[in-house]
């Protein structure tokens, strides 16, 4: 058992995991527990799993996630926690009961979609340096959710700025506007999905540091205008702009389409909603 490096228990009628259930598989690198009926995890569930790189917990019924449940997994690279039926007033990454920081220096891919989150976990910036993929779509995030990323109870020098995020999914939330500066929009961001929010306007200042952005998805919002002149001048690597199902009038949309086409920018326009 100690040599086992993968366990796959997906789509089984498991509703409970005993404490220390995995303590004899200390060389485990991949643990898949998706599609079960797990409702609760204790701080001892993943005890001694310091080598686990991939953890899949999506599609369970987790109602309570203790603050330190993942603290014994410093090797985590890929963490999937989407579509778990939980309350919306908790955080994954807080201090454990002994006041020790949960540190995930290798975390590259974090998936939190569909969890009714109304704020981004407060400790998330501390795990930002190596994060390349962050999916927080299909939640209840609002403008204040992003502002709180600047309001940590940590020294300034410890706050992360997500310099390596390349793919960021924030679609299907409740965002009405974006912060003028957002630490999630970093210099290596290439794909940004803000579709199906409540955005009425988008300040291009929000993307000042996202100079390598290639694809921007803004469809399904409430935009009546869009600063396409800045898009060409300020985001020189942008290749795809998705804007259908917004509230542009016909004249504005026509002028924008022509300008982007002339500048070899691809504007996706199928199913566009135009008010005349």
C-alpha positions as CSV (number, residue, x, y, z in Angstrom):
1,X,0.0,0.0,0.0
2,X,2.8,2.4,0.7
3,X,3.9,2.3,-2.9
4,X,0.5,3.1,-4.3
5,X,0.6,6.5,-6.1
6,X,-3.0,6.8,-7.4
7,X,-6.5,6.1,-6.0
8,X,-9.6,6.6,-8.1
9,X,-12.9,6.3,-6.2
10,X,-15.2,8.4,-8.5
11,X,-18.9,8.0,-8.9
12,X,-19.4,5.7,-5.9
13,X,-22.0,6.0,-3.1
14,X,-19.4,7.2,-0.6
15,X,-20.9,9.6,1.9
16,X,-18.2,9.6,4.6
17,X,-14.4,9.3,4.9
18,X,-13.0,8.1,8.1
19,X,-10.2,10.0,9.8
20,X,-6.7,8.8,8.8
21,X,-8.3,6.7,6.1
22,X,-5.3,7.4,3.7
23,X,-2.5,7.5,6.3
24,X,-0.9,4.3,4.9
25,X,-0.6,5.5,1.3
26,X,2.1,8.1,2.0
27,X,3.4,8.1,-1.6
28,X,0.1,8.9,-3.1
29,X,0.3,11.5,-5.9
30,X,-3.2,11.5,-7.3
31,X,-6.5,11.2,-5.4
32,X,-9.8,11.3,-7.2
33,X,-13.0,11.4,-5.1
34,X,-15.3,13.1,-7.5
35,X,-19.0,12.3,-8.0
36,X,-19.7,10.9,-4.6
37,X,-22.0,11.9,-1.7
38,X,-19.3,13.1,0.7
39,X,-20.7,15.8,3.0
40,X,-17.9,16.4,5.5
41,X,-14.1,16.3,5.6
42,X,-12.2,16.5,8.8
43,X,-8.7,18.0,9.4
44,X,-7.4,14.4,9.7
45,X,-8.9,13.1,6.4
46,X,-5.8,13.9,4.3
47,X,-3.2,13.5,7.1
48,X,0.2,12.5,5.9
49,X,-0.6,13.0,2.2
50,X,2.2,15.4,1.7
51,X,3.0,14.0,-1.8
52,X,-0.4,14.4,-3.4
53,X,-0.3,16.6,-6.5
54,X,-3.7,16.1,-7.9
55,X,-6.9,16.2,-5.8
56,X,-10.4,15.9,-7.3
57,X,-13.4,16.6,-5.1
58,X,-15.9,18.0,-7.5
59,X,-19.6,16.9,-7.6
60,X,-19.9,16.0,-3.9
61,X,-22.2,17.4,-1.2
62,X,-19.6,18.9,1.0
63,X,-21.4,21.2,3.5
64,X,-18.4,21.9,5.8
65,X,-14.8,22.4,4.9
66,X,-12.6,22.9,7.9
67,X,-10.0,25.6,7.6
68,X,-7.1,23.3,7.8
69,X,-8.3,20.3,5.8
70,X,-5.8,20.8,3.1
71,X,-2.9,22.0,5.2
72,X,-1.1,18.6,5.1
73,X,-0.9,18.7,1.3
74,X,1.9,21.1,0.4
75,X,2.6,19.4,-2.9
76,X,-0.8,20.2,-4.4
77,X,-0.5,21.2,-8.0
78,X,-4.1,20.7,-9.3
79,X,-7.1,21.1,-7.1
80,X,-10.7,20.7,-8.3
81,X,-13.5,21.7,-6.0
82,X,-16.3,22.7,-8.4
83,X,-20.0,22.1,-8.0
84,X,-20.1,21.1,-4.3
85,X,-23.3,22.1,-2.5
86,X,-22.0,24.3,0.2
87,X,-23.0,27.5,1.9
88,X,-21.5,30.7,0.5
89,X,-19.9,32.1,3.7
90,X,-16.6,30.2,4.0
91,X,-13.1,30.2,2.8
92,X,-10.9,27.4,1.7
93,X,-7.6,28.9,2.5
94,X,-7.5,30.2,6.0
95,X,-5.3,29.6,9.1
96,X,-5.6,26.1,10.6
97,X,-6.5,25.6,14.2
98,X,-2.9,25.9,15.4
99,X,-2.4,29.3,13.6
100,X,-0.1,27.7,11.0
101,X,-0.3,29.0,7.5
102,X,-1.6,26.5,4.9
103,X,1.0,26.9,2.2
104,X,0.7,25.5,-1.3
105,X,3.9,26.6,-3.1
106,X,3.3,24.3,-6.1
107,X,-0.4,25.0,-6.8
108,X,-0.8,25.8,-10.5
109,X,-4.5,25.0,-11.2
110,X,-7.4,25.9,-8.9
111,X,-11.0,25.2,-9.9
112,X,-13.7,26.6,-7.6
113,X,-16.6,27.0,-10.1
114,X,-20.2,26.5,-9.1
115,X,-19.8,26.8,-5.3
116,X,-22.1,29.8,-4.5
117,X,-19.1,31.8,-3.4
118,X,-19.8,35.5,-2.7
119,X,-16.2,36.3,-2.1
120,X,-12.8,35.1,-3.1
121,X,-11.0,33.1,-0.4
122,X,-9.1,35.7,1.7
123,X,-5.9,33.8,1.8
124,X,-5.8,33.2,-2.0
125,X,-3.2,35.9,-2.7
126,X,-0.7,34.0,-0.6
127,X,-0.8,31.1,-3.0
128,X,-0.7,33.2,-6.2
129,X,3.0,33.1,-7.3
130,X,2.8,29.8,-9.3
131,X,-1.0,29.8,-10.1
132,X,-1.5,29.6,-13.9
133,X,-5.2,28.6,-14.0
134,X,-8.0,29.9,-11.8
135,X,-11.7,29.1,-12.4
136,X,-14.1,31.0,-10.1
137,X,-17.0,31.1,-12.6
138,X,-20.6,30.2,-11.8
139,X,-20.5,31.8,-8.4
140,X,-22.0,34.9,-6.8
141,X,-19.0,37.2,-6.9
142,X,-19.7,40.9,-6.9
143,X,-17.4,44.0,-7.2
144,X,-16.6,43.9,-3.5
145,X,-15.4,40.3,-3.9
146,X,-12.5,41.6,-6.0
147,X,-11.8,44.6,-3.8
148,X,-11.3,42.4,-0.8
149,X,-8.2,41.0,-2.4
150,X,-6.5,44.2,-1.4
151,X,-7.8,44.0,2.2
152,X,-5.8,41.2,3.7
153,X,-4.7,41.0,7.3
154,X,-1.2,40.2,6.1
155,X,1.9,42.3,5.7
156,X,2.1,44.1,2.4
157,X,5.2,42.2,1.3
158,X,3.4,38.8,1.8
159,X,0.5,39.7,-0.5
160,X,0.6,37.9,-3.8
161,X,-0.1,39.5,-7.2
162,X,-0.7,36.4,-9.3
163,X,2.1,37.1,-11.8
164,X,1.7,33.8,-13.7
165,X,-2.0,33.5,-14.2
166,X,-2.7,32.7,-17.8
167,X,-6.3,31.5,-17.8
168,X,-8.9,33.2,-15.6
169,X,-12.6,32.2,-15.7
170,X,-14.9,34.7,-14.0
171,X,-18.0,34.2,-16.1
172,X,-21.5,33.7,-14.7
173,X,-21.1,35.9,-11.6
174,X,-22.7,39.2,-10.4
175,X,-20.0,41.7,-11.4
176,X,-21.4,45.1,-12.3
177,X,-18.0,46.7,-12.6
178,X,-14.3,45.9,-12.3
179,X,-11.7,47.4,-10.0
180,X,-9.5,50.0,-11.6
181,X,-6.6,47.8,-10.7
182,X,-7.2,44.1,-10.1
183,X,-4.3,41.8,-9.0
184,X,-5.9,38.9,-10.9
185,X,-5.2,40.7,-14.2
186,X,-1.5,40.2,-14.3
187,X,1.3,40.4,-16.9
188,X,1.0,36.8,-18.2
189,X,-2.8,36.7,-18.4
190,X,-3.7,35.5,-21.9
191,X,-7.4,34.3,-21.6
192,X,-10.0,36.2,-19.6
193,X,-13.6,35.2,-19.4
194,X,-16.0,37.8,-17.9
195,X,-19.0,36.6,-19.8
196,X,-22.6,36.5,-18.3
197,X,-22.1,39.0,-15.6
198,X,-23.9,42.3,-15.0
199,X,-21.2,44.6,-16.4
200,X,-22.5,47.9,-17.7
201,X,-19.1,49.4,-18.5
202,X,-15.6,48.2,-18.6
203,X,-12.7,50.5,-17.7
204,X,-9.6,49.6,-19.7
205,X,-7.5,50.8,-16.8
206,X,-8.4,47.4,-15.3
207,X,-6.2,45.8,-17.9
208,X,-3.1,48.0,-17.7
209,X,-0.9,45.2,-16.5
210,X,-2.5,42.5,-18.7
211,X,-0.4,43.4,-21.8
212,X,-0.3,39.8,-23.0
213,X,-4.0,39.3,-23.1
214,X,-5.0,37.4,-26.3
215,X,-8.7,36.5,-25.7
216,X,-11.3,38.6,-23.9
217,X,-14.8,37.3,-23.4
218,X,-17.5,39.9,-22.5
219,X,-20.6,38.4,-24.0
220,X,-23.9,38.3,-22.1
221,X,-23.4,41.5,-20.1
222,X,-25.1,44.9,-20.2
223,X,-22.6,46.9,-22.0
224,X,-23.8,49.9,-24.0
225,X,-20.3,51.0,-25.1
226,X,-16.8,49.6,-25.3
227,X,-13.5,51.4,-25.6
228,X,-12.3,49.6,-28.7
229,X,-9.8,52.3,-29.5
230,X,-7.9,51.5,-26.4
231,X,-8.2,47.8,-27.2
232,X,-6.1,48.3,-30.3
233,X,-3.7,50.8,-28.8
234,X,-3.2,49.3,-25.3
235,X,-3.7,45.6,-25.7
236,X,-1.5,44.9,-28.8
237,X,-1.6,41.1,-28.4
238,X,-5.4,40.8,-28.3
239,X,-6.8,38.6,-31.0
240,X,-10.3,37.6,-29.9
241,X,-13.0,39.9,-28.6
242,X,-16.3,38.3,-27.8
243,X,-19.1,40.8,-27.3
244,X,-22.4,39.3,-28.4
245,X,-25.6,39.6,-26.3
246,X,-24.8,43.1,-25.0
247,X,-26.8,46.3,-25.4
248,X,-24.9,48.2,-28.1
249,X,-26.9,50.2,-30.5
250,X,-26.6,49.4,-34.2
251,X,-24.5,52.5,-35.1
252,X,-22.0,51.9,-32.3
253,X,-21.8,48.2,-33.1
254,X,-21.2,48.9,-36.8
255,X,-18.4,51.4,-36.2
256,X,-16.8,49.1,-33.7
257,X,-17.0,46.1,-36.0
258,X,-15.4,48.0,-38.9
259,X,-12.6,49.4,-36.7
260,X,-11.7,46.0,-35.2
261,X,-11.8,44.3,-38.6
262,X,-9.5,47.0,-40.1
263,X,-7.1,46.4,-37.3
264,X,-7.2,42.6,-37.7
265,X,-8.9,42.1,-34.4
266,X,-11.5,39.3,-34.4
267,X,-14.9,40.3,-33.2
268,X,-17.3,37.4,-32.5
269,X,-20.7,38.7,-33.2
270,X,-23.1,35.7,-33.6
271,X,-26.4,36.1,-31.7
272,X,-25.6,39.7,-30.9
273,X,-28.4,41.7,-29.3
274,X,-28.7,45.2,-30.7
275,X,-31.0,48.0,-29.5
276,X,-32.1,50.3,-32.2
